[in-house]
Amino acid sequence: MLALLSLAATAQVTPTPGGVGLDPQRRQRDFLNEQQRRQNELVPPAAVPADDVESKPAEAKKNSDPNAVCINIQKVIFEEATLFGEDALHVNVPDSSCFTLDQIVGLVRDTTNLYISAGYVTSRAYLPEQDLSSGTLRLVVIEGRIEAVELYQNGVRRHRGEGIIPVRKGEILHIRSIEQGLDQINGLSSKDAKISFRPGSEQGTSIVVIEIKSGRQWQATVGFDNSGADNTGKAQFDGSIVVEDIFGLFETISLSHKNSDPTIAESRLSGNTALSISVPRGNWTGRWTSTFYNYVSQIEGLNQQFELSGTNWSHDAQVERLLIRDQVSKTYARFGMSVKDARNFLEDTLIETSSRILSVARLELAHTRRVLGGALSLQAGIDQGTTLFGAPNDSRAPARSPKAQFTKLDAEVSFFRQWQAGPGTVSANTRLTGQYSPHRLFGSEQLGIGGISSVRGFDRDSLSAENGFYVRNELGYTPEIFEGTLAKYLGKPTLFAGLDAGWQLPGPTTPKRYETVTGAAFGARLQGGIAYGEVSYELPLSYPSSFSGDPVLRVRAGLVLSRF
């Protein structure tokens, strides 16, 4: 009995497989997918020709031919212009009171360009018939409106899912709103959408035409990696299936499962199953993710081994809203709620000190911007623990125990850029992630520093911090060496080198503790073909004396079955 109590105390302070670092390979895949998304951010949506939306230099204020005939103009009136104030409309009006014909034509063009550069690409200004002897120049602005939105998929008219475009009949056409819908459609791997416009039945109206090329609406993968823990099985096998747009809402449904090698003893195993659903609608996106994790391992007692097992359920709901969008940037707000139910057992007896339910509300702001030839991403969020869904109330907990009603702040800054270098492409990526909390946190809410998704070079050892941050840096080179059949099967190879560092700062659990870890990684990965994989050799460069300091060899390989 004393041995069981001692082991229970050990289980309380030792992070279980269901705590920090739940699925490092999944987070690594998410990181690579996010990097691909940022790469796509560098390419503007296919909407209208770039020359049509660029702001051209003002022509009305150009110095006119001194010998040209000019007309006395004392006042300029812009009729039917509702989107811009008088100051913005008059900024290109010539300073003199005598306008040449070239200046008048230039003013019409400048006014049209003012609208186009602001995203109103079907609006234009023109000169109506008028008598200029009064000294008044009238310009009429036709603010282009939407008559209808039509979706065509593989050449066939599509009616379901038209709400993906956040515009309404009769409103003034703004290209940024239409591009948002286009991005939502193109977020599905099976879709390739482009915009065009047709004249409407009335002057100043347009029909927005979205032409969608739709391919195979499902993807399936199988793979292997060695990211597991020693006590639950290093070898991990995984499979996933993703289906898109089967309900006509441009939704994505993903189901994945990962399991330790089934041939090893049942006393060492782990499994992870995740279901994810995403439904976009215009400026909004709703997401739901549920995951289930279970493990079994053996721990040594004084005279015998004991079985340690556990389960971990988590459910996350999130609503995202686009706030601001222009030619080079997007700003989002996200609100989410998550519930985490962790239960750990020692010889089938519940370990109450390490079993809990947590419910966490989250508010987040995110901003992406094309800058310096690359993609910059900023993100800041706040987590607040609640008493909802069966979470414990801190008022009834011991004073020095971790808090369920905690507050946590986190932020992330990343930059990605790529450029041509000879027969290939060079890419550079850096990401800084940090968090702060004034409260003592459970392990699942602490920042994990050390591992494939944070500071590479560490496998068995890592830091867990209420307060801390880490930075990941990677430089890659993708040569264009595969063509034809080889490219279909192997995709594109990338050679990469990484240098990472992380810092654990003093917090409620470790009030006087500063720790630093740094690590390097060298490797190669395959992406974009039927086969995918990655091999990396990671070296720990600096670490606490309690760490083993052993180098890490990581291997990941798999097949995209849907590409056969």
Residue, then its C-alpha position, 0 to 999 in steps of 0.5 A: m500500500l505504501a508503494l502504491l501511495s508513493l507511485a501515485a505521488t510520482a504520477q502526480v508530478t510526472p507529466t503523463p503522455g496525455g499532458v504536455g506534448l500530446d502529439p508532437q508529430r501532429r503539431q509538426r504537421d500543423f506547423l508545415n501546413e501553416q508554413q504552406r499556408r503562409q507561402n500561399e499568402l504571398v500569391p494574391p487571389a486570382a481576381v482581376p488583372a493586377d494592372d486594374v487594381e493598382s493605384k496609378p499616379a494622378e494625371a489631372k495635376k500634371n503640368s499641362d501644355p502652356n500653349a493648350v487651350c484651357i477652360n475656366i473652372q471655378k467649381v468641381i462637383f462629383e455626383e452620385a459619389t457616396l463612398f468617399g468624402e469631398d476631401a478625398l474626391h478633390v485631392n486630384v483636382p488641378d490647383s489652377s482655375c483654368f483646366t485643359l482638356d487633358q487635365i479634365v480627362g485626367l481627373v476622370r481617370d484619377t477618380t476612377n483609379l481612386y475607386i479601383s485602388a480602394g477595391y471598388v473595381t467596377s466603379r467608374a467616373y465619366l463626364p456627362e453632357q454639360d455646359l462649362s460656360s457656368g464655370t462648374l465641372r460635373l463628374v458623375v460616378i457610377e458606383g458599381r453594384i452587384e446584380a447577382v453572384e453565380l457559382y459554376q463548378n466544373g462548368v455546371r451552375r452550383h446553387r448550394g454554398e453561395g453564402i461562401i461569398p460575403v456579398r448581397k444583391g444590390e450592394i456596392l461591389h468590393i473586390r476584397s469581400i469577393e476575394q475573401g469568399l475565394d480564399q475560403i473556397n481555395g482553402l479546400s485542397s480539391k478546389d481551384a476558384k477564380i473570379s470574373f465579372r459579367p455586365g448586369s442587366e442595368q447600367g452600373t451592375s455586374i454579375v459576379v461569376i465564380e468558376i470552380k474547378s473541383g477535383r477529388q473530394w477526399q484524401a487519405t494517408v498512412g504513415f509511420d514515425n518514431s515520435g512516441a515515448d519510450n514507455t508507451g512505444k517509440a514506433q507510431f503508425d498513423g492514418s487519416i482521411v479528409v473529405e471536403d464539400i460532401f454536404g455542399l457547404f465547402e466544409t472539411i471533415s477530417l478523421s485521423h488515428k495514431n497508434s503505437d506499434p501493435t506488435i509490441a507488448e500490450s503493457r506499452l501502448s498509446g493511441n490518439t484519435a481526432l475528428s475535426i470539422s470546419v465550415p466556412r461562410g463568408n467572413w465567418t468560419g466555424r471549427w470543431t475538434s475532438t480528440f481522444y488519447n489513451y495510453v498504458s505503460q509500466i512503472e517500477g515499484l520497489n519489488q514489482q512493476f505497476e501498470l499506469s494507464g490513462t485517457n484524455w478527452s478534449h473538445d474544442a469549438q472556435v468561431e473566426r471572424l474576418l475583421i479587416r482585409d486589404q490588398v496585403s493584409k488580413t485581420y481576424a478575431r477568434f473566440g473559442m471554448s475547450v473542455k479537457d478531461a484527463r483521467n489517470f489510473l494506477e492499477d485501475t485505481l483513479i489517481e485523483t491528483s492528476s485527473r481533472i476536467l478543465s474548461v477554458a475560454r479563449l479570445e484571440l486576434a490574428h494578423t497576416r501581412r505580405v511584407l518585404g517579399g514574405a508573409l508576416s503573421l502576428q497572433a495574441g490570445i488570452d485563455q481564461g479557465t472557467t467552472l463550466f462543464g464540470a471543471p473544479n472550483d478553485s475556492r475549494a482547492p488547496a492554496r498551492s495547487p494548480k488553478a482551474q480558473f487561471t488566466k494565461l496570455d500568449a503571443e506568436v510572431s512568425f515570418f516566412r519568405q522564399w526566393q529563387a536561387g538557381p534551379g531551386t527555391v530558398s525558403a526562410n522561416t522564423r517563429l517566436t512563441g511565448q506565454y505568461s501566466p500569474h497562476r500555477l498551471f496544470g501541465s496541459e496548460q504549460l508551455g512545452i520547451g524542447g521537442i519536435s514542435s518547439v526546440r529541436g534536439f530533445d526527445r526524452d527531456s523538455l522544460s515545462a513553464e508557466n512563463g517562457f518562450y522559444v524561437r524556431n529558425e529554419l533555412g531550406y533549399t528545394p531543388e527542382i530535380f524531379e520531373g514527370t513520374l518522379a515528381k508525381y511519386l516523390g514531389k519536391p525534396t527540401l534540404f533544411a537546417g534549423l537552429d532553435a532556442g527556448w527559455q523557461l522564466p520564473g513562474p508560480t511553480t518555479p519562482k527562481r528558476y531560469e533555464t535555457v535550451t538550444g538545439a540544431a537540426f539538419g535533414a531532408r523532407l519530401q512533400g507534394g507527391i504520393a510519398y512523403g517523409e522526413v529524416s532529421y538529425e538533431l543536436p542539443l547544444s545547451y541544456p540543464s545538467s539534468f538532461s541526457g544531452d543525447p542527439v535525436l534521429r527522427v524519421r517520418a514516412g508515409l503515402v498519400l493514397s488519394r494521389f494514386 
